[in-house]
Amino acid sequence: METLGNVYLKTFNKKSNKQALWDGTTAYTFSQLKERSLRLANALISRGLNKGDRVAILMSNRLEHIELDVAIALTGLIKVPLNYRLHPREHKYALKDSGASLLIGERHLIEPIDCQIPVVVVESEYESWISNFPNIRPNADVHEDDVYAIMYTSGTTGRPKGAMLTHRNFMSSSLALITSCDLTQEDVIGHTAPLTHGSNFLAHCALFLGIKQVIFNKFDPENFLKSIEKERISTLFLVPTMVNLMIHEESLATRDLSSLKTINMAGAPMAAEKIKMALDILGSKIVETYGQIEAPMTITAMPRHELGKRLTSAGAPGPFVEMRIVDETGAEVLVGEIGEIICRGSLVMTGYWNNEEATAEALKNGWLHTGDLGWVDEDGYLHIVDRKKDVIISGGANTYPREVEEVLNLHPAVKETCVFGIPDEKWGEAICAHVVLLEDQQVTELELIELCKAHLASFKKPKNIYIVDSLPKSTYGKILRKEIRDSYRGSTV
């Protein structure tokens, strides 16, 4: 039996004098991280918390995130990471739904919640709190199939759901990422995306191998590029929006990014033309992974040396997951045919917290039904088409928004796009698009429609294209197609 806590303590003992964490102000060696994490573990137990109790975490990127990851792994408690960019109302919902017994976080994020449970504020009482306890391992009965985290979905289609992820799930995700990103003990990982979600899985990779982590509290492209050069960072997790901002940053050409080996890009799709642009500018540094909170990070992975040859693919299945493409009846479809992506294996969650109905809908006969549509080519590589719920049915024919978006992104003036369907009296739904242009670029709606006519069947071209200043995004960088579509509710074109 192996658990996260067991693995991490072994690493800390082997790498005791190596620097583990740095945030620009404070540095900890692995020996210091071990000592602080053990004190924190005992401090948590002193609160009367028992195995399976939930501890919520609400803070921006800080060193304490990593300490909590280790301490919770050692105690059998369950962490509930809350994205600090969400609204206090959303935080309050997750706290209530998870039944959290303790909240640890920053004062300015906690105060708006009107919290009804005990709180530890990291800026003030945290240090004095943990200093009162010994740095010895607590006597806790922890197993690899115990739930380690409840991670909430973004809730773009309703109330967020808490995916229950075990020690085994996290170990599988970490080992798959280590392989996909070709991580070694000599790497330096930089965290600028929230440590509550995607970047956190890279943090666990670092704890597995004994890799130095540099933590940034916010993402500013210019200063971030400076830091990559200064800190000799080799590995990052970035969402496509961040990659896009990096490659359009004016100072990029003046920076020495020779240390940068891998950008793990995930969290949202990126148009093939934009990926090509990023590769042309950055070189073969991008490792694209596809996953969900329910099966984190590596349902599939595309190695950096292959991405340039397979721009439209999300990669091949990872080592801890079995994947299939199925039709509406659940039968596996042929190579090249579109269906729903389903998967099973040690990567997949055990279910949704306190939500049997949603669990039964998502997990059928042990298979996670992702709600994503895709197809597999003859080499076994996955090509994601779209979300099932986003398919546009116009005149009885299916159009996948992403297919149209790929064409719109061919135009050099286009920065990003969102294609969606709205009610149409004649055809049922009409295809529309919102398009954001690059700074100082111009193109007309008619030109973009003509571009679509040149690359798509007539019924797939948008009826209307609107040039807009920006697209609404979730805190994870995903374009909120539903929000745009809903703004047209009750109207027809």
C-alpha positions as CSV (number, residue, x, y, z in Angstrom):
1,M,0.0,0.0,0.0
2,E,1.3,3.5,-0.9
3,T,-0.1,6.9,-0.1
4,L,0.9,10.4,-1.0
5,G,2.2,11.1,2.4
6,N,4.5,8.0,2.4
7,V,5.9,8.9,-1.0
8,Y,6.5,12.6,0.0
9,L,8.3,11.8,3.2
10,K,10.7,9.5,1.4
11,T,11.4,12.2,-1.1
12,F,12.0,14.8,1.6
13,N,14.5,12.5,3.4
14,K,16.5,11.9,0.2
15,K,16.5,15.6,-0.8
16,S,16.7,17.2,2.6
17,N,19.2,20.0,1.7
18,K,17.9,20.8,-1.7
19,Q,15.7,23.9,-2.1
20,A,12.1,22.9,-2.4
21,L,10.1,26.2,-2.5
22,W,10.7,29.8,-3.4
23,D,8.2,32.6,-3.8
24,G,10.6,35.5,-4.4
25,T,10.8,36.3,-0.7
26,T,11.0,33.0,1.3
27,A,12.8,29.8,0.5
28,Y,12.4,26.3,2.1
29,T,14.6,23.3,1.7
30,F,12.9,19.9,1.6
31,S,14.0,19.3,5.2
32,Q,12.2,22.6,6.2
33,L,9.1,21.7,4.2
34,K,9.0,18.3,5.9
35,E,9.3,19.9,9.4
36,R,6.6,22.5,8.7
37,S,4.2,20.0,7.1
38,L,4.5,17.7,10.1
39,R,3.8,20.5,12.5
40,L,0.8,21.5,10.3
41,A,-0.5,18.0,10.3
42,N,-0.5,17.8,14.1
43,A,-2.0,21.3,14.3
44,L,-4.9,20.1,12.1
45,I,-5.5,17.0,14.3
46,S,-5.4,19.3,17.4
47,R,-8.6,20.9,16.1
48,G,-10.4,17.7,16.7
49,L,-10.5,16.8,13.0
50,N,-10.8,13.1,12.2
51,K,-10.1,11.0,9.1
52,G,-12.4,12.0,6.3
53,D,-13.2,15.5,7.7
54,R,-12.9,18.3,5.1
55,V,-10.5,21.2,5.2
56,A,-11.2,24.0,2.8
57,I,-8.3,26.1,1.3
58,L,-9.0,29.7,0.1
59,M,-5.9,31.7,-0.9
60,S,-4.0,33.0,-3.8
61,N,-0.8,31.2,-4.8
62,R,1.3,30.9,-1.6
63,L,3.8,28.5,-0.1
64,E,1.2,27.3,2.4
65,H,-0.6,25.5,-0.4
66,I,2.2,23.0,-0.7
67,E,2.5,22.5,3.1
68,L,-1.3,21.8,3.2
69,D,-1.0,19.3,0.3
70,V,1.6,17.4,2.4
71,A,-0.1,17.7,5.8
72,I,-3.5,16.6,4.6
73,A,-1.9,13.6,2.8
74,L,-0.4,12.6,6.2
75,T,-3.6,12.9,8.2
76,G,-6.4,11.2,6.2
77,L,-8.2,14.5,6.0
78,I,-9.8,15.7,2.7
79,K,-8.8,19.0,1.2
80,V,-11.4,21.2,-0.6
81,P,-9.4,23.7,-2.7
82,L,-11.4,26.8,-3.6
83,N,-10.4,29.0,-6.5
84,Y,-9.8,32.4,-5.1
85,R,-11.0,34.1,-8.3
86,L,-14.5,32.8,-7.8
87,H,-17.3,34.9,-6.2
88,P,-17.8,34.6,-2.4
89,R,-21.3,33.1,-3.1
90,E,-19.6,30.2,-5.0
91,H,-17.1,29.8,-2.1
92,K,-20.0,29.7,0.4
93,Y,-21.8,27.0,-1.7
94,A,-18.7,24.8,-1.8
95,L,-18.1,25.1,1.9
96,K,-21.7,24.2,2.7
97,D,-21.9,21.4,0.1
98,S,-18.6,19.8,1.2
99,G,-19.4,20.1,4.9
100,A,-16.0,21.6,5.6
101,S,-15.0,21.7,9.3
102,L,-12.2,24.2,8.9
103,L,-11.2,27.0,6.4
104,I,-7.6,28.1,6.0
105,G,-7.0,31.1,3.8
106,E,-6.4,34.8,3.3
107,R,-8.4,37.4,5.3
108,H,-9.6,39.5,2.4
109,L,-11.0,36.3,0.7
110,I,-12.6,34.9,3.8
111,E,-14.3,38.0,5.2
112,P,-16.9,38.4,2.4
113,I,-18.2,34.8,2.9
114,D,-19.7,35.3,6.4
115,C,-18.1,32.0,7.3
116,Q,-19.9,29.8,9.8
117,I,-17.0,27.4,10.5
118,P,-13.7,27.9,12.3
119,V,-11.1,29.8,10.3
120,V,-7.3,30.1,10.3
121,V,-6.0,33.2,8.6
122,V,-2.6,32.6,6.9
123,E,-1.3,36.2,7.2
124,S,-1.6,36.3,11.0
125,E,-2.4,33.3,13.2
126,Y,-1.1,30.5,10.9
127,E,2.6,30.7,11.8
128,S,2.1,30.9,15.6
129,W,-0.5,28.1,15.3
130,I,1.7,25.5,13.7
131,S,4.8,26.4,15.7
132,N,3.1,25.0,18.8
133,F,3.2,21.4,17.5
134,P,5.9,18.8,17.1
135,N,7.4,17.8,13.8
136,I,6.6,14.1,14.2
137,R,4.5,12.1,11.9
138,P,0.9,11.8,13.3
139,N,-0.5,8.3,13.9
140,A,-3.1,8.2,11.1
141,D,-4.6,5.3,9.2
142,V,-4.4,6.4,5.6
143,H,-5.0,4.2,2.5
144,E,-4.4,4.7,-1.2
145,D,-8.2,4.5,-2.0
146,D,-9.1,7.1,0.7
147,V,-10.5,10.3,-0.7
148,Y,-7.7,13.0,-0.7
149,A,-9.5,15.9,-2.3
150,I,-12.9,17.2,-3.3
151,M,-12.4,19.4,-6.3
152,Y,-15.4,21.4,-7.6
153,T,-16.2,21.7,-11.3
154,S,-16.6,25.1,-12.8
155,G,-20.4,24.9,-12.7
156,T,-20.9,26.4,-16.2
157,T,-24.0,24.2,-16.7
158,G,-25.5,24.5,-13.2
159,R,-24.4,24.0,-9.6
160,P,-20.7,23.0,-9.2
161,K,-20.2,19.3,-8.4
162,G,-17.5,18.1,-6.1
163,A,-15.3,15.4,-7.7
164,M,-13.9,13.0,-5.1
165,L,-10.3,12.1,-6.0
166,T,-8.3,9.6,-4.0
167,H,-4.6,9.2,-3.2
168,R,-4.5,6.7,-6.0
169,N,-6.0,9.2,-8.4
170,F,-3.4,11.8,-7.6
171,M,-0.6,9.4,-7.8
172,S,-1.8,8.2,-11.2
173,S,-2.1,11.7,-12.5
174,S,1.3,12.7,-11.2
175,L,3.1,9.7,-12.6
176,A,1.4,10.2,-16.0
177,L,2.4,13.9,-16.0
178,I,6.0,13.1,-15.0
179,T,6.1,10.8,-18.1
180,S,4.3,13.2,-20.5
181,C,6.4,16.2,-19.5
182,D,9.6,14.2,-19.3
183,L,10.3,15.6,-15.8
184,T,13.5,14.9,-14.0
185,Q,14.9,15.9,-10.6
186,E,16.9,18.7,-12.3
187,D,13.8,20.6,-13.5
188,V,12.4,23.7,-11.9
189,I,8.6,24.1,-11.9
190,G,7.0,27.5,-12.0
191,H,3.4,28.0,-10.8
192,T,1.4,31.0,-12.1
193,A,-1.9,29.4,-12.7
194,P,-4.0,28.8,-9.6
195,L,-2.5,26.1,-7.3
196,T,-6.1,25.0,-6.5
197,H,-6.4,23.2,-9.9
198,G,-4.3,22.4,-12.9
199,S,-1.0,23.6,-11.6
200,N,-1.5,21.7,-8.4
201,F,-1.0,18.4,-10.2
202,L,2.4,19.6,-11.3
203,A,3.1,20.5,-7.7
204,H,2.5,16.9,-6.8
205,C,4.9,15.8,-9.5
206,A,7.5,18.0,-7.8
207,L,6.8,16.4,-4.4
208,F,7.2,13.0,-6.0
209,L,10.6,13.6,-7.5
210,G,12.1,16.3,-5.3
211,I,11.9,19.2,-7.8
212,K,12.2,22.9,-6.9
213,Q,9.0,24.9,-7.2
214,V,8.8,28.6,-7.8
215,I,5.5,30.2,-6.9
216,F,4.0,33.3,-8.4
217,N,1.1,35.1,-7.0
218,K,-0.2,36.5,-10.3
219,F,0.3,36.2,-14.0
220,D,1.8,39.2,-15.7
221,P,3.3,38.2,-19.1
222,E,6.2,40.7,-19.0
223,N,7.3,40.1,-15.5
224,F,6.7,36.4,-15.8
225,L,9.0,36.1,-18.8
226,K,11.7,37.9,-16.7
227,S,11.2,35.4,-13.9
228,I,11.5,32.4,-16.2
229,E,14.9,33.8,-17.3
230,K,16.1,34.7,-13.8
231,E,14.9,31.5,-12.0
232,R,15.8,29.2,-14.9
233,I,12.4,27.7,-14.9
234,S,12.0,24.6,-17.0
235,T,8.4,23.5,-16.6
236,L,5.1,25.3,-16.5
237,F,1.3,24.6,-16.5
238,L,-0.5,27.2,-18.6
239,V,-4.0,27.5,-20.0
240,P,-4.2,28.5,-23.7
241,T,-5.1,32.1,-22.8
242,M,-1.8,32.4,-20.9
243,V,0.1,30.9,-23.8
244,N,-1.6,33.4,-26.2
245,L,-0.6,36.3,-24.0
246,M,3.0,35.1,-23.7
247,I,3.5,34.8,-27.5
248,H,2.1,38.3,-28.1
249,E,4.2,39.9,-25.3
250,E,6.5,42.5,-26.9
251,S,9.5,41.7,-24.6
252,L,9.5,38.0,-25.5
253,A,12.2,38.4,-28.2
254,T,14.6,39.9,-25.6
255,R,14.3,37.1,-23.1
256,D,16.6,34.1,-22.6
257,L,14.1,31.2,-22.4
258,S,16.7,28.5,-23.0
259,S,15.9,26.9,-19.6
260,L,12.2,26.5,-20.6
261,K,11.7,22.9,-21.6
262,T,8.0,22.1,-21.2
263,I,4.8,24.1,-21.2
264,N,2.0,21.7,-20.1
265,M,-1.0,23.3,-21.8
266,A,-4.4,22.2,-20.8
267,G,-7.8,23.4,-19.4
268,A,-9.3,24.5,-22.7
269,P,-9.0,23.8,-26.4
270,M,-6.6,25.9,-28.6
271,A,-7.2,26.3,-32.3
272,A,-4.6,24.5,-34.5
273,E,-3.5,27.7,-36.2
274,K,-2.8,29.3,-32.8
275,I,-0.9,26.3,-31.6
276,K,1.2,26.5,-34.8
277,M,1.9,30.1,-34.1
278,A,3.0,29.3,-30.5
279,L,5.3,26.5,-31.7
280,D,6.8,28.8,-34.4
281,I,7.6,31.4,-31.7
282,L,8.5,29.2,-28.7
283,G,9.8,26.1,-30.4
284,S,8.7,22.5,-29.5
285,K,8.0,23.2,-25.8
286,I,4.3,22.5,-25.6
287,V,2.9,19.3,-24.1
288,E,-0.8,19.3,-24.6
289,T,-2.9,17.2,-22.2
290,Y,-6.6,16.5,-22.1
291,G,-8.4,15.7,-18.9
292,Q,-11.2,16.8,-16.6
293,I,-11.4,17.3,-12.9
294,E,-13.2,13.9,-12.9
295,A,-10.1,12.4,-14.6
296,P,-7.4,14.9,-14.0
297,M,-4.9,16.1,-16.6
298,T,-4.0,13.0,-18.6
299,I,-6.8,11.1,-20.3
300,T,-4.6,11.8,-23.3
301,A,-1.3,13.5,-23.8
302,M,0.6,14.8,-26.8
303,P,4.4,14.9,-26.4
304,R,6.1,18.1,-27.4
305,H,8.1,16.4,-30.3
306,E,4.8,15.2,-31.9
307,L,2.5,18.2,-31.5
308,G,3.8,20.0,-34.5
309,K,2.9,17.0,-36.7
310,R,-0.5,16.5,-35.1
311,L,-1.9,20.0,-34.5
312,T,-5.6,18.9,-34.5
313,S,-5.1,16.0,-32.0
314,A,-5.2,15.9,-28.2
315,G,-2.8,13.0,-28.1
316,A,-2.9,9.3,-27.2
317,P,-4.4,7.8,-24.0
318,G,-2.2,8.1,-20.9
319,P,-0.8,5.2,-18.9
320,F,-3.4,5.0,-16.2
321,V,-6.6,5.2,-18.3
322,E,-8.5,3.2,-20.9
323,M,-10.4,5.3,-23.4
324,R,-13.2,4.5,-25.9
325,I,-15.4,6.4,-28.3
326,V,-19.1,5.3,-28.1
327,D,-22.4,6.1,-29.7
328,E,-25.7,7.0,-27.9
329,T,-26.3,3.3,-27.1
330,G,-22.9,2.9,-25.5
331,A,-21.5,0.8,-28.4
332,E,-17.9,1.5,-29.5
333,V,-17.8,3.3,-32.9
334,L,-15.3,2.6,-35.7
335,V,-12.0,4.4,-36.2
336,G,-12.7,7.9,-37.6
337,E,-16.4,8.0,-36.4
338,I,-17.5,10.7,-33.9
339,G,-18.9,9.7,-30.5
340,E,-18.7,10.5,-26.8
341,I,-15.3,10.1,-25.1
342,I,-15.5,7.7,-22.2
343,C,-12.7,6.4,-20.0
344,R,-11.9,4.3,-16.9
345,G,-8.9,3.5,-14.8
346,S,-7.0,4.6,-11.7
347,L,-7.1,8.2,-13.0
348,V,-10.9,8.4,-12.7
349,M,-12.7,9.8,-9.7
350,T,-14.8,7.7,-7.3
351,G,-17.9,9.9,-7.8
352,Y,-19.4,13.3,-6.9
353,W,-19.6,14.3,-3.3
354,N,-23.1,14.1,-1.9
355,N,-24.6,13.7,-5.3
356,E,-25.6,10.2,-6.2
357,E,-27.7,11.3,-9.2
358,A,-24.9,13.1,-10.9
359,T,-22.5,10.2,-10.1
360,A,-24.9,7.7,-11.7
361,E,-25.1,9.9,-14.8
362,A,-21.4,10.3,-15.1
363,L,-20.1,6.9,-14.1
364,K,-21.8,4.0,-15.9
365,N,-20.4,0.5,-15.5
366,G,-17.2,2.0,-14.3
367,W,-16.8,4.3,-17.3
368,L,-16.6,8.0,-16.9
369,H,-18.8,9.7,-19.6
370,T,-17.0,12.9,-20.3
371,G,-19.7,14.7,-22.2
372,D,-17.0,15.5,-24.9
373,L,-17.3,14.3,-28.5
374,G,-14.3,13.1,-30.4
375,W,-12.9,10.5,-32.8
376,V,-9.8,8.4,-32.9
377,D,-7.5,8.1,-35.9
378,E,-5.8,4.9,-37.2
379,D,-2.8,5.6,-35.0
380,G,-5.0,5.8,-31.8
381,Y,-4.7,9.6,-31.4
382,L,-7.8,11.4,-30.1
383,H,-9.3,14.3,-32.0
384,I,-11.8,16.3,-29.8
385,V,-14.8,17.7,-31.7
386,D,-16.8,19.5,-29.1
387,R,-19.0,19.2,-26.0
388,K,-22.2,17.2,-26.7
389,K,-24.4,20.0,-25.4
390,D,-22.7,22.5,-27.7
391,V,-23.6,20.8,-31.0
392,I,-25.6,23.1,-33.3
393,I,-28.5,21.4,-35.1
394,S,-29.5,23.6,-38.1
395,G,-32.0,22.2,-40.7
396,G,-31.5,18.7,-39.2
397,A,-27.7,18.8,-39.8
398,N,-25.1,18.8,-37.0
399,T,-22.4,21.4,-36.9
400,Y,-19.6,21.3,-34.3
401,P,-18.7,24.8,-33.2
402,R,-15.0,24.0,-32.9
403,E,-14.8,23.0,-36.6
404,V,-16.0,26.5,-37.5
405,E,-13.7,28.2,-34.9
406,E,-10.7,26.4,-36.4
407,V,-11.5,28.0,-39.8
408,L,-12.1,31.5,-38.3
409,N,-8.8,31.2,-36.5
410,L,-7.0,30.8,-39.9
411,H,-7.4,34.6,-40.4
412,P,-4.2,36.3,-39.2
413,A,-6.2,39.2,-37.7
414,V,-8.2,36.9,-35.4
415,K,-7.2,36.4,-31.8
416,E,-10.0,34.1,-30.5
417,T,-13.5,33.1,-31.4
418,C,-16.6,31.5,-30.0
419,V,-19.2,29.9,-32.3
420,F,-22.7,29.0,-31.0
421,G,-26.3,28.3,-32.0
422,I,-29.3,30.6,-31.4
423,P,-33.0,30.0,-32.2
424,D,-34.0,30.4,-35.8
425,E,-37.6,30.2,-37.0
426,K,-36.8,28.5,-40.2
427,W,-33.8,26.2,-39.4
428,G,-34.3,25.5,-35.7
429,E,-30.9,27.0,-34.9
430,A,-28.7,29.4,-36.7
431,I,-24.9,29.5,-36.5
432,C,-23.4,32.7,-35.0
433,A,-19.9,33.7,-34.0
434,H,-18.2,36.3,-31.8
435,V,-14.7,37.1,-32.9
436,V,-12.0,39.1,-31.0
437,L,-9.3,40.6,-33.2
438,L,-5.6,41.1,-32.4
439,E,-4.6,44.6,-31.4
440,D,-4.4,47.1,-34.4
441,Q,-5.9,44.5,-36.8
442,Q,-9.0,44.8,-38.9
443,V,-11.3,42.5,-40.8
444,T,-14.9,42.7,-41.7
445,E,-17.7,40.2,-40.8
446,L,-18.2,39.6,-44.6
447,E,-14.6,38.7,-45.1
448,L,-14.8,36.1,-42.3
449,I,-18.0,34.6,-43.7
450,E,-16.3,34.3,-47.1
451,L,-13.4,32.6,-45.4
452,C,-15.8,30.1,-43.9
453,K,-17.5,29.5,-47.3
454,A,-14.1,28.7,-48.8
455,H,-13.4,26.0,-46.1
456,L,-16.7,24.6,-45.0
457,A,-19.9,23.2,-46.3
458,S,-22.5,25.9,-47.0
459,F,-24.8,24.9,-44.1
460,K,-21.8,25.2,-41.6
461,K,-20.9,28.8,-42.3
462,P,-22.1,31.3,-39.7
463,K,-25.2,33.3,-40.5
464,N,-23.9,36.2,-38.5
465,I,-20.4,37.1,-37.2
466,Y,-19.9,39.9,-34.7
467,I,-16.6,41.5,-33.9
468,V,-16.4,42.0,-30.1
469,D,-13.9,43.4,-27.7
470,S,-13.6,40.3,-25.5
471,L,-15.2,36.9,-24.7
472,P,-16.4,36.0,-21.3
473,K,-14.2,33.4,-19.6
474,S,-14.3,31.2,-16.5
475,T,-11.6,31.6,-13.9
476,Y,-9.8,28.6,-15.5
477,G,-9.6,30.5,-18.9
478,K,-12.4,28.6,-20.6
479,I,-14.6,30.6,-23.0
480,L,-18.1,30.6,-21.6
481,R,-20.0,29.6,-24.7
482,K,-23.2,29.1,-22.7
483,E,-23.1,32.6,-21.3
484,I,-22.9,34.1,-24.8
485,R,-25.6,31.8,-26.2
486,D,-27.9,32.6,-23.3
487,S,-27.6,36.3,-24.0
488,Y,-29.5,35.6,-27.2
489,R,-32.3,33.6,-25.4
490,G,-35.7,34.7,-26.6
491,S,-34.4,36.3,-29.8
492,T,-34.1,34.9,-33.3
493,V,-32.0,35.8,-36.3
